[in-house]
Amino acid sequence: MLSIFFTAALLLLTSQCSAQPASPPPPPPGAAGNDSKEYLEAHNQARAQVGVAPLQWSQPLAKSASLLVRLQRDKHNCSFANLANSKYGGNQLWAGGFRVTPRAAVETWVAEKKFYNYQDNSCAPDHRCGVYTQVVWKQSVELGCAQAGCAKDQSSLTICFYNPPGNIVGEKPY
């Protein structure tokens, strides 16, 4: 039993990117209805905690996220996507061992809040805060997310897109 516990260890990695305009990929089927509600509620809870207006679900963003996570699953073994040319802001989460719920994915990004200093708009040394600040970026108004699982290594990749993108250098998120 103990060995099963250790083999089911969870490895979470996050990535964030707010990128420059480019054409979005063609829309595929989007996130499931219950998942979209859970992604949206978790984001809006974090935003409410800092006085930021709620996001609205965007089916076109969800379709773009779905296309990208499926591409990463099918062609790149669930590795992080390169979001540098996306016209949307983006957060990613890779998890090994099991599927991560939408709420758990967002809570992982929001956990960076403890390293963020609003007064001087900085992050603690040796930490990153970009995925948190994208979640609460005041000018972002739309959200779309999707997740794909890789059977080979029992991992999953979650991607959320934000429109307009956040994390503009020198600007505070709210």
MARDRENDREN-195054 format. One record per residue (C-alpha): residue number from 1; chain; y, z, x. Coordinates in steps of 0.1 Angstrom, whole numbers. Example, Ala and Ser with C-alpha at 12.3 -4.5 7.8 and 13.67 -1.06 7.14 Angstrom:
BEGIN
nr	kette	yy	zz	xx
1	A	-45	78	123
2	A	-11	71	137
//
This chain:
BEGIN
nr	kette	yy	zz	xx
1	A	0	0	0
2	A	24	8	28
3	A	18	-25	45
4	A	26	-43	12
5	A	59	-24	10
6	A	69	-35	45
7	A	58	-71	40
8	A	81	-73	10
9	A	111	-65	30
10	A	143	-82	19
11	A	165	-101	42
12	A	199	-109	28
13	A	224	-132	45
14	A	257	-143	31
15	A	280	-172	38
16	A	314	-181	25
17	A	335	-211	28
18	A	367	-223	11
19	A	370	-259	21
20	A	392	-290	18
21	A	391	-315	-10
22	A	362	-340	-13
23	A	343	-356	-40
24	A	319	-333	-58
25	A	282	-343	-59
26	A	270	-358	-92
27	A	262	-333	-119
28	A	225	-322	-123
29	A	212	-297	-148
30	A	231	-263	-145
31	A	222	-227	-144
32	A	202	-210	-172
33	A	223	-195	-200
34	A	213	-159	-192
35	A	219	-163	-155
36	A	254	-178	-161
37	A	263	-148	-182
38	A	251	-124	-155
39	A	269	-142	-127
40	A	301	-142	-148
41	A	299	-106	-159
42	A	292	-94	-123
43	A	322	-114	-109
44	A	345	-103	-137
45	A	336	-66	-133
46	A	346	-68	-96
47	A	378	-86	-105
48	A	387	-61	-132
49	A	384	-33	-106
50	A	413	-48	-87
51	A	434	-60	-117
52	A	425	-97	-115
53	A	420	-118	-146
54	A	384	-129	-154
55	A	369	-161	-144
56	A	356	-187	-169
57	A	322	-203	-166
58	A	324	-240	-156
59	A	294	-262	-164
60	A	306	-289	-139
61	A	307	-263	-111
62	A	273	-249	-121
63	A	259	-285	-120
64	A	273	-291	-85
65	A	259	-257	-73
66	A	225	-266	-89
67	A	224	-300	-71
68	A	233	-284	-38
69	A	207	-255	-40
70	A	180	-280	-50
71	A	190	-303	-21
72	A	188	-273	3
73	A	155	-263	-11
74	A	140	-298	-10
75	A	154	-311	23
76	A	165	-281	43
77	A	140	-252	36
78	A	165	-232	16
79	A	189	-229	46
80	A	226	-224	40
81	A	245	-255	29
82	A	275	-268	48
83	A	304	-262	25
84	A	331	-274	49
85	A	338	-306	29
86	A	336	-291	-6
87	A	367	-291	-27
88	A	356	-257	-41
89	A	355	-223	-27
90	A	319	-212	-22
91	A	297	-182	-16
92	A	260	-183	-6
93	A	232	-158	-4
94	A	198	-163	12
95	A	171	-137	3
96	A	136	-135	16
97	A	107	-119	-1
98	A	116	-124	-38
99	A	141	-139	-62
100	A	175	-121	-63
101	A	191	-116	-97
102	A	225	-131	-103
103	A	240	-96	-105
104	A	224	-85	-72
105	A	237	-116	-55
106	A	273	-109	-66
107	A	269	-72	-58
108	A	259	-82	-23
109	A	291	-101	-18
110	A	312	-74	-35
111	A	297	-48	-11
112	A	320	-62	16
113	A	349	-46	-2
114	A	343	-14	18
115	A	354	-33	49
116	A	384	-50	34
117	A	419	-35	40
118	A	443	-48	13
119	A	474	-33	28
120	A	472	-55	59
121	A	449	-81	45
122	A	423	-76	72
123	A	386	-69	76
124	A	372	-41	97
125	A	361	-51	133
126	A	327	-66	135
127	A	325	-72	97
128	A	332	-100	74
129	A	351	-99	41
130	A	354	-135	30
131	A	327	-135	4
132	A	343	-105	-13
133	A	378	-119	-12
134	A	366	-152	-27
135	A	350	-132	-56
136	A	383	-115	-64
137	A	407	-144	-54
138	A	434	-143	-81
139	A	441	-180	-82
140	A	404	-189	-88
141	A	399	-193	-125
142	A	365	-211	-128
143	A	330	-202	-116
144	A	297	-220	-115
145	A	265	-208	-98
146	A	229	-217	-93
147	A	198	-206	-74
148	A	167	-222	-61
149	A	135	-207	-47
150	A	115	-218	-17
151	A	78	-212	-22
152	A	70	-217	14
153	A	86	-185	26
154	A	91	-168	-8
155	A	129	-170	-3
156	A	158	-180	-26
157	A	192	-195	-20
158	A	221	-187	-44
159	A	254	-207	-44
160	A	285	-200	-64
161	A	315	-224	-65
162	A	350	-213	-73
163	A	379	-235	-85
164	A	405	-235	-72
165	A	392	-222	-38
166	A	404	-190	-23
167	A	407	-174	11
168	A	438	-192	22
169	A	448	-180	56
170	A	477	-155	55
171	A	475	-149	17
172	A	462	-118	0
173	A	434	-123	-26
174	A	453	-105	-53
//
